[in-house]
Amino acid sequence: MAVRIQVILTEEEAAEFKNQAVKESKSLSSWLKEAAKKRLKEVRVKLRSSKQLALFFEECDKREMGSEPEWEEHKRMIAQGKGAFL
């Protein structure tokens, strides 16, 4: 059974994607599905060495915004949350 998914794009994005699909002689739908499948394959990369693992974490760090609090800050926030419900 096929499922329809709605994707909200800017006019510029839609035009860019459509133009690329036409260049590749594909429908926009098939081009988007292929792009999504390619992205999934990239995400499922097998890490087979410590160097690959280090590169993976470097890429993750580049995508993250801000910094994670230290453990003591986490514990303080948990304690405050518990106090709010008592």
Helices and strands as residue ranges (DSSP letters): H 11-23, H 28-43, H 50-63, H 71-85
